[in-house]
Amino acid sequence: MGNQVERMVNADRVDDLIAVFGSFDENIRRIEEALNVRIVNRGTDLKITGDEEMADKAVRTLESLLSLASRGETIDEQRVRYLITLVNEGNEQLVNQWGKDVVCITAKGKPIKAKTVGQQTYMKAILNNTVTIGVGPAGTGKTYLAVAAAVAAFRERSVNRIILTRPAVEAGERLGFLPGDLQNKVDPYLRPLYDALYDMLGAETFQKYQERGSIEVAPLAYMRGRTLDDSFIILDEAQNTTREQMKMFLTRLGFGSKIVITGDATQIDLPEDKVSGLKDAIRVLDGVKDIAICRLTSADVVRHALVQEIISAYERADRKKQEIRKPARDFHGQYQRKNK
């Protein structure tokens, strides 16, 4: 254990200090637990006691949180956890970029902003490229932020239509057993897209635009044979497209349009003999001009803290499985073949 030291951090405003502490001092306790330090409040001063390296990290964490609070940013559990990760990586200076760009305002007046550096990179890619592929685990905001960008472009009249689509592969051949016509059958699989649009526009406004044809939420099969001009098109759950479906979708791109493709390559529901269109597109399109590929990680998860832990645990398990599957080499360096 290193030398115990004391460090001081001063807050310019009491309100900023209150925001940093959080309800029942939960944010401070989270920092103490993560960095193994003790933090004591004395007026507008904070005294940090602990190992020298950890105490210095706690200072940088608290100073960054106070900076966020002074700009009116919300200090919540996700922000604190993510900031501690940045400090451990020596990247806390990236916090200065947070919250400066509002993607969209929801129907209730809430500003939608990128909450992590990965999300910020993703939003810049959408803004600056015609086609953006966002890959990452559940909870990283891939779909929600893409819908926010689509609504913002629609409000600015950069596009005339928003088209949201996803494959209904989870249902497979079982769609026939569900009640109603085709739209009724696939609506449950499109529900996450509806929810995001309701949040951004409000239910009444969404219904109005949908009736006019300005917003379309449809299964991927409806895209075949169309050319989509002046549209913002989002393909969600793209890991469940086949190679042929992905090629069909990408070639729907018309003039003045923008495409965002989102998916999680670890949650493929296709039969084992089918290649994921998402994985194939990432391989084929890497390096193509005006196409961006953004990879979000478990660090970008903005849901419950346990979701991040679950994703990390599965990633570790997958890595171990891949190591076990690697074929052994003999002493000549040749791969050994197992006798069948």
Buried (B, 14 or more C-beta within 10 A) or exposed (E): EEEEBEBEBEBEEEEBBEBBBBEEEEBBEBBBEBBEBBBEEEEEEBBBBBBEEBBBBBBBBBBBBBBBBBEEBEBBEBBBBBBBBBBBEEEBEBBEEBBEEEBBBBBEEEEBBBBBBBBBBBBBBBBEBBBBBBBBBBBBBBBBBBBBBBBBBBEEEEBBBBBBBBBBBEBEEEBEEBEEEBEEBBBEBBEBBBEBBBBBBBEEBBEEBBEEEBBBBBBBEBBEEEEBEBBBBBBBBBBBBBBEBBBBBBEBBEEEBBBBBBBBBBEBBBEEEBBBBBBBBBEBBEEEEEBBBBBBBBBBBBBEEEBBEBBBEEBEEEEEEEEEEEEEEEEEEEEEEEEE
